[in-house]
Amino acid sequence: MHFDIKDGKIWLQQNLNDQNPAEEVIAMGMERQDIVLGLQPPYKRPYTDYGVT
């Protein structure tokens, strides 16, 4: 897994396992819109349930 923190948002850059770390971060109290799936191309991000920048 590779995470970055940019402008107060958590960016999931890489996930090479079968777990969903974004959902684990949400379970810890982070807002869904504050997580960006950086591993997805920018044109796909609006179709996810996560943040978009």
C-alpha distances in whole Angstrom, upper triangle without the diagonal:
4,7,10,13,16,20,19,16,12,11,8,7,5,4,6,8,11,10,10,8,11,14,13,13,16,17,17,19,18,20,18,20,18,14,14,12,12,11,14,17,19,22,20,19,22,22,19,19,17,18,20,21
4,7,10,13,17,16,14,10,8,6,5,5,7,9,11,14,13,12,10,11,15,14,13,16,18,18,19,17,19,18,18,16,13,12,11,10,10,13,16,18,21,19,17,21,22,19,19,17,17,18,18
4,7,10,13,12,10,7,5,5,6,7,9,12,14,16,14,13,10,10,14,13,11,14,17,15,17,14,16,15,15,13,10,10,10,9,10,13,16,17,20,19,16,19,20,17,18,15,14,16,16
4,6,10,10,8,6,5,7,7,10,12,16,18,20,18,16,13,12,16,16,13,16,18,17,18,14,16,16,15,12,10,10,11,9,11,14,16,16,20,19,16,19,21,18,19,15,14,15,14
4,7,6,6,5,6,9,10,13,16,19,20,22,20,18,14,13,16,16,13,15,18,16,16,13,14,14,14,10,9,10,12,11,14,16,18,17,21,20,17,19,21,19,19,15,13,14,13
4,5,5,7,7,11,12,15,18,21,23,25,23,20,17,15,19,19,16,17,20,19,18,14,15,15,13,10,10,10,12,11,14,16,17,15,19,19,16,18,21,19,19,15,12,12,10
4,6,9,10,14,15,19,21,25,26,27,25,22,19,17,20,20,17,18,21,19,18,14,14,15,13,10,11,11,14,13,17,18,19,17,20,20,17,18,21,20,19,15,12,12,10
4,7,10,13,15,18,20,24,25,26,23,20,17,15,18,18,14,15,18,16,14,11,11,13,11,7,9,11,14,14,18,19,20,18,21,21,18,19,21,19,18,14,12,13,12
4,6,10,12,15,17,21,22,23,20,17,14,12,14,15,12,12,16,14,13,9,9,10,8,5,6,7,10,11,14,15,17,15,18,18,14,16,18,15,15,11,8,10,10
4,6,9,12,14,17,18,19,17,14,11,9,12,12,9,11,14,13,13,9,10,10,10,6,5,6,9,9,12,14,16,15,18,17,14,16,18,15,14,10,9,11,11
4,6,9,11,15,17,18,16,13,11,9,13,14,11,13,16,16,16,12,13,11,11,8,6,5,6,6,8,10,13,12,16,15,12,14,16,13,14,10,9,10,10
4,6,7,11,13,14,12,10,8,7,11,12,11,13,15,15,16,13,14,12,13,11,7,6,5,5,6,9,12,13,16,14,12,15,16,13,13,11,11,12,13
4,7,10,13,15,14,12,11,11,15,15,14,16,19,19,20,17,18,16,16,14,11,9,7,5,5,8,11,12,15,14,13,16,17,15,16,13,13,14,14
4,7,9,12,12,11,10,11,15,15,15,17,19,20,21,19,20,18,18,17,13,11,9,8,6,9,12,15,17,16,15,18,18,16,17,15,16,17,17
4,6,8,8,8,8,10,13,13,14,16,18,18,20,18,20,17,19,18,14,13,10,10,8,11,14,17,19,17,16,19,19,16,17,15,17,18,20
4,7,9,10,11,13,15,15,17,19,20,21,23,22,23,21,22,21,18,17,14,14,11,14,17,20,22,19,19,22,21,19,20,19,21,22,23
4,6,8,9,12,14,14,16,18,19,20,22,21,23,21,23,22,18,18,15,16,13,16,19,22,24,21,20,23,22,19,20,19,21,23,25
4,7,9,12,12,13,15,17,17,19,22,21,22,20,22,22,18,18,15,17,15,16,20,22,24,20,20,23,21,18,18,18,21,23,25
4,6,9,9,9,12,13,13,15,18,17,19,17,20,19,16,16,14,16,15,16,20,22,24,20,19,22,20,17,17,16,19,21,24
4,5,6,7,9,10,11,13,15,14,15,13,16,16,12,13,11,14,13,14,18,19,21,18,16,18,17,14,13,13,15,18,20
4,5,5,6,9,10,11,13,12,13,12,15,14,10,12,11,13,13,15,18,19,22,19,17,19,18,15,14,12,15,17,19
4,5,5,6,9,10,11,9,10,8,11,10,7,9,8,11,12,13,17,17,19,16,14,16,15,12,10,9,11,14,16
4,5,5,6,9,10,9,10,8,12,12,10,12,12,15,15,16,19,20,21,18,16,17,16,13,11,10,13,16,19
4,5,5,6,9,9,11,11,14,13,11,14,14,17,17,18,22,23,24,22,19,21,20,16,14,13,15,19,21
4,5,5,7,6,9,9,12,10,9,12,13,15,16,18,21,21,23,21,18,20,20,16,14,12,13,17,19
4,5,5,5,6,6,10,9,9,12,13,16,18,18,22,21,23,20,17,18,18,15,12,10,12,16,18
4,5,7,9,10,13,13,12,16,17,20,21,22,25,25,27,24,21,22,21,18,15,14,16,20,22
4,6,9,11,14,13,12,16,17,20,21,23,26,26,28,25,22,23,23,20,17,15,17,20,22
4,6,9,12,11,11,15,17,20,22,23,26,25,27,25,21,22,22,19,16,14,15,19,20
4,6,9,7,8,12,14,17,19,20,22,21,24,22,18,19,20,16,14,11,12,15,17
4,6,5,7,11,13,16,19,19,21,20,22,20,16,16,17,14,11,9,9,13,15
4,5,6,9,11,14,16,16,18,17,18,16,13,13,13,10,7,5,7,10,13
4,6,7,10,13,16,15,17,15,16,15,11,11,12,10,8,5,4,7,10
4,7,10,12,15,15,17,16,18,17,13,13,15,13,11,7,6,9,10
4,7,9,12,12,15,14,16,14,11,12,14,11,9,6,5,8,10
4,6,9,9,11,10,13,11,8,10,12,9,9,6,5,6,8
4,5,6,9,9,11,9,7,10,11,8,10,7,8,8,10
4,5,7,8,11,10,8,12,13,11,13,10,10,9,10
4,7,9,12,10,9,13,14,12,14,12,13,12,13
4,6,8,6,6,10,10,9,12,11,12,11,12
4,6,6,7,10,11,11,14,13,13,11,11
4,5,5,8,10,11,14,12,11,8,8
4,6,7,8,10,14,13,13,10,11
4,6,6,7,11,11,11,9,11
4,5,5,8,7,8,6,8
4,6,8,8,8,6,9
4,7,8,10,9,13
4,5,8,9,12
4,7,9,13
4,7,10
4,7
4
